[in-house]
Amino acid sequence: MTLNSRQRPQSAPSGPLKVALVGECMIEMRSDPVAGLSQTFGGDTLNVAVYFCRLNASEHIVADYVTAIGADSFSDAMRQLWRDEGVGDPHVRVIEDALPGLYFIQTDSQGERRFLYWRGEAAARRMFDGAEADAALHALADYDYIYVSGISLAILTAGGRERLLHALRLVREAGARIVFDNNYRPHLWPDTQAARQAYGDMLRLTDLALITWEDDAALFGYADVEVLFRAYAAFGVGEIALKRGAASCLVQCDSGRFEVPAEQVRHVVDTTAAGDSFSAAYLSCRLQGGDPQLAARWGHRLAAQVVQHRGALIPGAAMPSLKMPSFSSATEA
């Protein structure tokens, strides 16, 4: 099963291609040398959702965010941000006695970032707990593509995670395609074995994997990329884009394996959301009909722009122009 060998879910209505992104949006705080302390919103799947919508500003592809928030003013403000960016919110759960999580970004002189988190009681942890979650879980059957990250899995309660995985199995059997970004964060898991089990369950359902090499090397202990690609083949993943930071990415799909060089950036300001923006552009290109090599070039182009700005979400005016004829295909490795 590959990304393009798609049969629309039986329950999905005709019309635009529908993408659901499952995860957590948090309050983002950062110390800026010019502006001082600033506050906005971010989170890996939310970053992907925003960049994806910016690259798909048409009626042919729509994206909805699936999460849980509180009933507070911060939750209202982040929800308005999503709407302003074109991210749909029909399946956002409101939990009255909960609040959003919060993180603080610190960056060094090379733009590398360090995150401090306050998210233990965040609403998103409970998004799939209880009978109130049934509507969102059943609604996943209406989507053609569902995007989940390793952080999406990690923040959920054990019961919520199992309910999500069960729902993904059902919708995939009905024709949906599953996209997974590994985003492994050790501190979010009780132990390595629990993370490996959850990732293994997820990868067996995955059609497109957007993988950061360092994360999988840390989680699974892969010695090199060949071991990783063999492991993913055993899981049955049909298409893999292996992100390697400022180095080239490797793409493996039905037509072979390709190496796509990254774009060089002379001055990196902040690497926050570099991987998220790559994933958003890659998926956007693929769903618009681009091949995997072109999708990787889109990913590198957007990520190169994102790391030249502070924060997860760059201004809309700073978005690069990504068009189907803009790039030539990479040379097969």
N, C-alpha and C positions, 0 to 999 in steps of 0.2 A: 504494500500500500504506500503510494507516494503522494506528495503534496498535490500534484495536478490530476491524479487519477481519482477525482472526487465525484461522488454521487451525493447530491444534496440530501440532508436529513429528510426522512419521510414526512416529518411533521413541519418542516420549514416551508413557509409560504413562498410563492414566486415573488420576484422583486430584487432588490439590491442584495449583494453578498453581505452576509452578517458575520461580524467578528465579536466575540465576547472575550474580555480580558479580566481575569480573576486575580484579585490581590488586595493590597493595602495602600492607601494614601495616608501620609503623615504630615504633621506640621514640621516645616523645615526652618531651622534657625541657623544663622551664620554670622560670623564676625567679619565685616568688610573693612579694609584699611581706610577706605574713603567714607563710606556711608555709615559705618558703625554697625551695630546689631540690626540685622534685617530678618524679616519673617516672610515665608511663602509656604508652598506645599510641594511635596514630592513623594517618591516611592517608586521602586523599580517598574512595576506594572503600570502605574499611573504615567510615568515618564514615557513608556512605550505607547500607551494609549494616546497621549497628547501628540507625540511626534507622528504616530501613525495617522491620526486624523488630519494633521497639517499637510501630510503628503497625499491624502486621499480626499481632498475637498470637493467631492462630487456626490451625486445621488446614487452612484452605482455600488459604493462600498460604504457601509456604516459600521461604527464600532461602539459598543456599550461596555461600561465598566461595571463589574460585579463585585461588591464589597459590602461592608457594614460601617456605619458611622454613628455618632451620637446625635443628640437633639440640641446641641450647643451652637454658639455663634461661629466657632472655628469650623465645625462640620458644615454649617450652612455656607460659609465662605468658600470652603474647598469644593463643595458641590457646584457652586456658581462658577468657579474656575473651570471645572470640567465642561459645563454647559457652554461657557464662552469659547472654549477650544473645540467645540463640536463633538465632545464625548458624551454619549447617551447615558442616562442613569435610571432606566425604568426598573432595574432589579437591584437597586441599592437599598439595603436593609437599614432601618433606623432603630437603634437600641437606646431607649430612653435613659438608662442609668449608666451609660458608658461614654467615653471620650475618645478622640483620635489619639494615636501614638504621636510621639515627638522625637525628632533627632536634631543634633547640633553638628555642623560640619566645621572641621578645622583643616586647613590646607597648609602644606609646607611651601618652601620657595620654588620647588619643581612642579607645583600643582597637584601633588599627590595628596589625597584626602584621608582624614580619620573621622569616624563617626562615633558620636556618643548618643545612646538611645534610651528613651523612656517609653516603653510600649507594652509592659507586662499586662496591663488591664485594658488594652486598646479594644475598641469595639470590633475591629476586623477579626480578632482572634475567635470571636463567637459567631461569625457570619453564617456558618452552616450547622450551628447547634440548635436543637429543638425543632418543634413543629413549624415555628415561624420561618424556618429556612427552606421548607419544602417548595415554596413557590419559585424561589431563585434556582434551586437545583433542577426542578422540572423545566424551567424556562431555558436551560442550556440546550434542550432538544431543538430549540428554534434557530440555532446558530450553525453556520457552515464551518467556522473555524473557532477554536477555543484556545486562548493563550494563557499559560500558567507558568509561574517561575518557581524555583526552589524556595524562595522566600514565601511565596504563596502557600506552599506546603508546610513550611516550618512554623509559621505563625499560628496555624490552626490548632485547635484542640485535637487530641488523637481521634475522638469520635467524629469531629467535623472533617478531618482529613479523609477518613474512611468513607464518609458519605460523599465527599467530592469525587474521590477515585471511583466509587461505584457509579456515580452519575456519568463520569467521563467514559467508563466502559460501555454504558448503555448508548450514549449518543454517538460514540465512535462506531458501534455496531450498526447504527442507523444511518451512517454515512458521513458524519462530521469528521473533520481533521483536527488533530491535536498538535499544538505547538508548545514546546517546552524550552525555557531558558534556565540553565542549571543554577546560577546565582547561589552558590553554597556559602552559608554563613554559619560556621561552627557553633557560635555562641547561642544560636537560636534552637539548637537541638540538644536533647538530654545526653546523647552520646553519639559516637560515629556510627555504631551499628544501626541505631534507629534511623539515622539519615540515609544510610545505604539501602535499608529496606524500603523506605518511602520512595527514594529515587529509582530503585529497581522497578517497583510497582508502576511508577509514572512512566518510565522509559518504555515499558512494554506496551504502553498506550500511545506512544509518541510517533508522529509522522515526520515532523520537522524539529530537529534539535538545534538550538542556538547556544553553543557551548563555549564557556571561558576555560581555556586550558588549565590555568592555575587552580581553578576551583575543583575541577574533576581530578587533577593530580593530587590535590590535598584530600579529597573525599575517598577516592578509590585507590589511590597509590599507583596510578598508571606510570610506568617507567618512561614511556614515550608515546608519540601520537599514534604509532602503528597499533600499540596495545589498545588504545582508546577506540580506534576505528573498528578493530575486531570485536571489542566488547559491545559496541553499539550495533554492529551487524547481528550479533547474537541476540540482542534485545529486540531486533526487528525494526529499527529506526531506518526509514527510507532515505532521508536527506539530512545531512549534518553540515553546519557551518561552524567551524572551530575558530573562535576568536583568540588572538594571541597579542593583545595590547597594540603597541606601536609596530609590531612585526606583521608580516603578511598573514592572512587568514587562509585556512584550508577548507575547501568545500568538497564533500563527497556525496554523490547522487547517482541516479541510474546511468547517467552518461559518463561517469568516471570521477576522477579526483582532479581538482584544480587548485592552484595557488594564486591568490589575488593579493597583490602588494597593497600595503596601507599607504595613505597619503601622508607625506611628511609635514609636520607642524613645527615651525621654528620656535614658537614661544607658547608652551602649555600653561594655561592659567589655572585650570581646575578640571580634573578627570572625572568628576561626578557625572554620571549618566552616559559616559562614553559607550559602555557596552549596551545600555538600554537603547540609545539612539541608533546604534548599529542594528540591533534586532528589529527596531521599528522600521527602519529603511529597508532592510532585507525582506521582511515580511510584506511590506507595502509593494515593493517591486515585484515580488513573486505573485501576489494576488492581482496585480495589474497586467500580468502576462510575461514579465521579464524572466530570463533564465537565471539559474543560480549564480553564474559568474557576474552577470550584470547586477544582481541583487547584492552581492558582496561589495561591488564598487560603490553602489548607493550607500551601503552601510559605512564604508570607510569615509566617504565624502561627508556624510552628516556627522559622524563621530569627530572628524577632524575639525569641523566648525564648532561643535559643542564644547570641546576641550579648550577653546580659546575664550570662553565666557565663564563667569562665576555662576554657580548654582546648577541645578538639574535641568531647568527649562530655560533655553535661551530665548531672547526676544523673537517674536515672529518675523520681524524685519531682517533678522540675521540668518534665517533659514536659507540654505543653498537651493538653487534651482535644480531639481532632479527630474529629468524628462527621459522618456524611453530612448530617443535617438542620441542621448548625450554621451554614451560611453560605448566603446568597442568591447567585444568579449575578450576575456582573459585567455591566455594560451594554456592549453592543457598541460599539466605537469607530467 
